[in-house]
Amino acid sequence: MKYYPYTFDRDSAPAVKKVAIAPWNLLSPMPDYVRGKETRIDDALIAYLKDHSVAAEPCKAAGTIWNEQKKEAGGIYDSCEGRVDTEKLRVTIRSTVSRICAAEEADAVVFPEIAVRRAALEGTAVVWDGTVQRIDVAKGSEDFFPANWNGESFALSLAIMIIDKNNRLVLRNVAGIEHPFEAVREGTAPKLRIRKDLLTDSARIHHAIAVSLHPLIPFTGYPEKPAFSKESTNKD
């Protein structure tokens, strides 16, 4: 059976009993309209891990450690081209993970990220990263919808990367959290605008956590096929 793709090291996974959680989007920029709202997922993520016998605590020193290791590596950007130097980035991540695991006595580090991803608009639904959600409609515009949408949009996903104390990639997975737009009537035409109640739906958050941590923590509701992505075989 074809499943929504992820990367998973089943050999190193059994040793992951305690994890340190790095700050959100430590390795990549966060969308401005989400900044400050990501903390709404913190408690749910920690609770989900603990409920499945994985001890989890945030590492408050992770940001400082990351910046120190970047400095030691001479930064993570190529001085000539201004692009991310993949080797410097790899070295910085490895040294950061080693220091965090040693400081927290953890088996691995969880790097959570809220990522902006491409999504497909299909009728009254938005589809991306193994997730299908109905397009939200703004109050006062209900009589004008449902509209028949076709095309592309952007949506928010929870990306999880877990690296163990031996610097092995244990898990890399991503799951849709929510479409940040709502449909609103503007004159005689429908329009999408950013919602004000982002990341407040606990059911959506819980589903994204469950999908993104699979198969480290097996989830029976895992998507059976990729949604709006090239088909890929899991590396498990």
DANORNOR-V453522 format. One record per residue. RES is the residue in one letter. NEAR is the number of other ideal C-beta (glycine too) atoms within 12 Angstrom. D_FIRST is the distance of its C-alpha to the first C-alpha in Angstrom with 2 decimals. Layout:
res = [RES	RES]
near = [NEAR	NEAR]
d_first = [D_FIRST	D_FIRST]
This chain:
res = [M	K	Y	Y	P	Y	T	F	D	R	D	S	A	P	A	V	K	K	V	A	I	A	P	W	N	L	L	S	P	M	P	D	Y	V	R	G	K	E	T	R	I	D	D	A	L	I	A	Y	L	K	D	H	S	V	A	A	E	P	C	K	A	A	G	T	I	W	N	E	Q	K	K	E	A	G	G	I	Y	D	S	C	E	G	R	V	D	T	E	K	L	R	V	T	I	R	S	T	V	S	R	I	C	A	A	E	E	A	D	A	V	V	F	P	E	I	A	V	R	R	A	A	L	E	G	T	A	V	V	W	D	G	T	V	Q	R	I	D	V	A	K	G	S	E	D	F	F	P	A	N	W	N	G	E	S	F	A	L	S	L	A	I	M	I	I	D	K	N	N	R	L	V	L	R	N	V	A	G	I	E	H	P	F	E	A	V	R	E	G	T	A	P	K	L	R	I	R	K	D	L	L	T	D	S	A	R	I	H	H	A	I	A	V	S	L	H	P	L	I	P	F	T	G	Y	P	E	K	P	A	F	S	K	E	S	T	N	K	D]
near = [9	17	26	35	28	37	27	31	27	19	14	24	27	15	22	36	22	26	45	40	39	40	31	33	28	38	30	22	15	24	26	14	21	30	16	15	27	30	22	27	39	26	20	31	40	25	19	34	35	19	18	23	15	31	21	36	25	27	33	15	23	34	20	19	30	31	20	18	30	25	16	18	24	16	19	29	18	15	12	7	9	10	14	21	20	15	16	23	25	20	21	31	32	26	27	39	40	25	28	41	32	18	21	28	16	33	31	41	47	48	37	47	36	43	36	31	33	24	35	28	30	23	17	21	27	38	33	38	39	37	38	28	34	22	37	32	26	24	16	13	23	15	11	19	25	19	25	14	26	16	19	19	33	27	43	43	43	46	37	44	36	45	36	32	29	19	24	27	30	39	37	31	42	38	44	44	48	44	42	37	31	29	33	25	21	15	9	8	13	26	22	30	21	26	26	16	18	29	32	19	24	18	16	32	35	26	31	44	40	35	40	45	42	35	30	42	31	18	25	11	19	31	33	13	19	25	33	29	24	12	13	15	15	24	17	24]
d_first = [0.00	3.80	6.40	10.09	11.69	14.15	16.27	16.76	19.11	18.33	21.69	23.88	22.26	24.02	27.38	26.93	29.10	31.31	30.69	33.16	32.18	33.59	35.11	33.02	32.46	34.46	32.98	32.88	34.96	34.37	35.03	38.58	37.79	35.45	37.77	39.06	36.41	33.74	35.59	34.33	30.97	32.64	33.36	29.97	28.19	30.60	30.43	26.63	26.77	29.71	28.20	25.44	28.06	28.16	31.73	32.04	35.11	35.88	37.71	40.76	41.91	38.73	40.14	43.36	41.65	39.47	42.59	44.53	41.92	41.70	45.46	45.49	43.07	45.30	42.93	39.45	40.61	41.94	45.69	46.03	43.13	42.38	38.65	36.63	37.25	33.85	35.61	37.92	35.08	33.16	36.38	37.19	33.84	34.12	37.70	36.99	34.22	36.54	39.40	37.50	35.98	39.46	41.18	38.84	38.10	34.41	31.47	29.78	30.34	28.19	28.74	27.93	28.25	28.51	27.33	28.04	25.06	24.74	23.63	23.45	25.87	24.65	27.35	28.05	24.92	24.05	20.49	19.61	17.62	15.03	18.10	19.81	23.48	26.40	29.10	31.96	35.35	38.65	41.29	43.72	41.29	39.44	41.41	40.42	36.68	33.94	34.17	31.67	30.36	28.68	28.36	27.60	28.64	28.19	26.71	26.80	23.94	24.00	23.24	23.24	24.11	25.03	27.13	28.63	32.28	31.63	30.31	26.74	24.06	22.19	20.07	19.89	18.10	19.22	19.08	21.22	24.32	26.30	27.81	31.35	33.02	34.49	35.62	39.39	41.93	44.31	46.90	45.13	41.96	38.88	38.31	35.93	37.63	36.73	36.60	38.95	36.83	34.06	31.94	33.57	30.73	29.72	26.64	25.24	26.21	24.64	21.26	21.41	22.42	19.65	16.91	18.83	19.38	15.82	14.93	18.62	19.04	15.82	15.40	13.85	14.07	11.96	10.88	7.47	8.54	11.64	14.90	17.68	16.67	15.77	12.16	11.76	9.93	10.73	13.77	13.41]
